[in-house]
Amino acid sequence: MLERSAEKCQGIYQQIKSEIAKSAVVGSDETGAKVNGQKGWIWTWQNTLNTFIVASDNRGSKTIDGIWENGLPNSVLISDRWSAQLKVRTQGKQICLAHLLRELNYLIDTEKHQFAIQFKELLVHIFDIKRQLLLNHKPYQVDSQEAILLEKRINEALLLTIDSEKCPRTRTFQGSMLKYRNYILPCIYNLEIPPDNNGSERAIRTIKVKQKVSGQFKTGQDAFCVIRSVIDTLSKRGVQVLPCLNQIISLQAM
């Protein structure tokens, strides 16, 4: 029944993919999901109106290249620092600042270097700025004094000296921030870009719930992804899910 329903949802599923490809802002994430005892992965690409979920047997660029042959050239991609995500051809990128905060909390607890404390304060400040910008319906301008000062504070923090023998994890984190420096602040210059990737984490939460209930997929992972993509997209658009699914299946049956 699920396979037949998924087949009838294929047209909508492909339309969701097309909408994502044209979107200006897209969040992406992936999570492990066993299929009949074998390691598998569920990927999502989503924004405020669409959720596109795909099952795969790997977590690398092979999956992304197979789905987005030309990348996402129209989009700013929000993700964590997984290398496969950061290699995607896009218009721009925003790394998830919430992920960085969690890492910094760990570094503060374990290595206690001033850089981690200072950088955490900066990220918390960015979240505060973003909330205010949304309330004012006005992003920062690149040449504004506020933006210039914030950029300067981040640069100064990234230049702090860290002894790699005493604080190896903190030094590695700082090196990563230097590498991805341009992916930290796009969210303050564009109101549509969130500073976190919570939307993508919500999209894959249903997969984790399913695993808690059933442990794994035996089969049907692709059908699950198709139907779940349609359900999440309908919900985001404020459409009643069950009546709409019934309509999709009924129309396809005619």
C-alpha positions in Angstrom: 0.0 0.0 0.0 2.8 2.4 0.9 4.7 1.6 -2.4 1.5 2.3 -4.4 0.8 5.5 -2.5 4.4 6.7 -3.0 4.2 6.0 -6.7 1.1 8.1 -6.9 2.9 10.9 -5.1 5.8 10.9 -7.5 4.6 13.9 -9.5 4.3 16.0 -6.4 7.6 14.7 -5.1 9.4 15.8 -8.3 7.7 19.2 -8.2 9.0 19.6 -4.6 12.5 18.8 -5.9 12.1 21.4 -8.7 11.0 24.0 -6.2 14.0 23.4 -4.0 16.3 23.7 -7.0 14.9 27.2 -7.7 14.9 28.4 -4.1 17.0 31.2 -2.9 17.6 29.6 0.5 17.9 25.9 1.2 18.8 24.0 4.4 20.3 20.5 4.3 21.1 17.7 6.7 21.5 14.0 6.8 21.1 11.2 9.4 22.0 7.5 9.6 19.2 5.0 9.1 19.7 1.2 8.9 18.1 -0.7 6.0 17.7 -4.4 6.7 20.8 -4.3 9.0 23.0 -2.3 6.6 24.1 1.3 7.3 22.1 3.8 5.2 21.4 7.5 5.2 18.4 9.8 4.9 19.1 13.2 3.4 16.9 16.3 3.4 16.8 19.6 1.6 14.2 22.0 2.8 13.0 25.6 3.2 10.0 27.4 4.5 7.6 25.9 1.9 9.2 22.6 0.8 10.8 19.5 2.2 12.6 17.0 -0.1 13.8 13.8 1.6 15.9 11.1 -0.1 17.3 7.7 1.1 20.8 6.8 0.1 23.5 4.1 0.9 26.2 6.7 1.5 26.9 10.0 3.2 29.3 11.4 0.6 29.2 13.7 -2.4 28.1 10.8 -4.5 24.6 11.2 -3.1 24.5 14.9 -3.6 25.9 14.8 -7.1 23.4 12.1 -8.1 20.4 14.2 -6.9 21.7 17.7 -7.8 23.8 17.2 -10.9 24.5 20.9 -11.3 24.5 21.7 -7.6 22.2 24.4 -6.2 23.5 27.4 -8.1 20.5 29.6 -7.2 20.6 28.9 -3.5 22.4 29.9 -0.3 22.9 26.5 1.4 22.6 26.2 5.2 24.3 23.2 6.7 26.8 22.0 9.3 30.5 21.7 8.4 30.1 18.2 6.7 32.5 18.4 3.8 30.1 16.9 1.3 27.6 19.7 2.0 30.3 22.4 1.8 31.5 21.1 -1.6 28.1 21.7 -3.3 28.1 24.3 -6.0 25.9 27.1 -4.6 25.4 30.8 -4.8 26.5 31.1 -1.2 26.7 29.2 2.1 25.7 29.7 5.8 27.1 27.3 8.4 24.8 26.5 11.3 25.8 28.7 14.2 23.8 26.5 16.7 26.1 23.6 15.8 29.1 25.9 16.5 27.7 26.9 19.9 27.4 23.3 21.0 31.0 22.7 20.0 32.2 25.8 21.8 30.4 24.7 25.0 32.3 21.5 24.9 35.6 23.3 24.2 35.0 25.7 27.1 34.3 22.8 29.5 37.4 20.8 28.4 40.1 23.2 27.3 38.8 26.6 28.7 40.7 28.8 26.2 39.7 32.4 26.0 39.1 32.1 22.3 36.2 29.6 22.8 34.7 31.9 25.4 35.0 35.0 23.3 33.8 33.3 20.1 30.7 31.9 21.9 29.9 35.4 23.1 30.1 36.6 19.5 27.8 33.9 18.2 25.2 34.6 20.9 25.4 38.2 19.9 24.8 37.3 16.3 21.6 35.5 17.3 20.5 38.6 19.2 21.2 40.8 16.2 19.3 38.4 13.9 16.2 38.6 16.1 16.3 42.4 16.1 16.8 42.6 12.4 13.8 40.4 11.8 11.7 42.6 14.2 12.8 45.7 12.2 12.4 43.9 8.8 15.7 45.3 7.8 19.1 43.5 7.4 22.5 44.9 7.9 24.1 46.7 5.0 27.7 45.5 4.2 29.0 49.1 4.6 27.1 49.9 7.8 29.1 50.7 11.0 27.4 47.9 12.9 28.4 45.3 10.2 31.9 46.6 10.0 32.4 46.4 13.8 31.0 42.9 13.9 33.2 41.7 11.1 36.2 43.2 12.8 35.4 41.6 16.2 35.2 38.2 14.5 38.5 38.7 12.7 40.2 39.7 15.9 39.0 36.6 17.7 40.2 34.4 14.9 43.7 35.9 15.2 44.0 35.0 18.9 47.1 32.7 19.5 46.2 29.2 20.6 48.8 26.7 21.8 48.0 23.6 19.8 49.7 21.3 22.4 47.7 22.7 25.3 44.4 23.2 23.5 44.5 21.0 20.3 40.7 20.9 19.8 40.3 24.6 20.2 43.1 25.2 17.8 41.5 22.9 15.2 38.1 24.6 15.7 39.7 28.0 15.1 41.4 26.7 12.0 38.0 25.5 10.7 36.5 29.0 11.4 39.3 30.6 9.5 38.7 28.3 6.5 34.9 28.9 6.5 35.1 32.6 7.7 32.8 33.8 4.8 30.1 31.4 5.9 29.5 32.8 9.3 27.6 36.1 8.7 25.5 35.8 5.5 22.4 35.6 7.9 22.8 39.2 9.0 22.8 40.5 5.4 19.7 38.6 4.2 16.6 38.2 6.4 15.6 34.9 4.6 18.8 33.2 5.8 18.5 31.8 9.3 21.6 31.6 11.6 20.8 27.9 12.3 19.8 24.8 10.5 16.9 23.9 12.8 14.5 23.5 9.9 16.5 20.7 8.5 16.9 19.0 11.9 13.1 19.1 12.2 12.8 17.5 8.8 14.9 14.5 9.8 13.4 14.2 13.3 10.6 12.0 11.9 13.2 9.5 10.7 14.7 9.3 14.2 11.2 8.8 15.7 10.5 6.0 13.2 13.8 4.3 14.1 12.9 4.5 17.8 9.6 2.7 17.0 10.7 0.1 14.5 14.5 0.1 14.8 15.2 0.2 11.1 13.8 -0.1 7.6 13.4 -3.6 6.3 12.2 -2.2 2.9 10.3 0.8 1.8 12.7 3.5 2.7 12.3 5.2 -0.7 8.5 5.1 -0.3 8.8 6.6 3.2 10.9 9.5 1.9 8.4 10.3 -0.9 5.3 10.3 1.3 7.1 12.1 4.1 8.3 14.8 1.7 4.7 15.4 0.5 3.3 15.4 4.1 5.9 17.9 5.4 5.5 20.1 2.4 1.7 20.2 2.8 2.0 21.0 6.5 4.4 23.9 5.7 1.8 25.3 3.3 -1.0 25.1 5.8 -2.9 22.4 3.8 -4.9 19.6 5.6 -2.7 16.6 5.0 -5.1 13.6 4.9 -7.7 15.2 2.6 -5.0 16.3 0.2 -3.3 12.9 0.2 -6.6 11.2 -0.5 -7.1 13.6 -3.4 -3.7 13.0 -4.8 -4.2 9.2 -4.6 -7.7 9.3 -6.0 -6.8 11.5 -8.9 -3.8 9.3 -9.8 -6.1 6.3 -9.7 -8.4 7.7 -12.3 
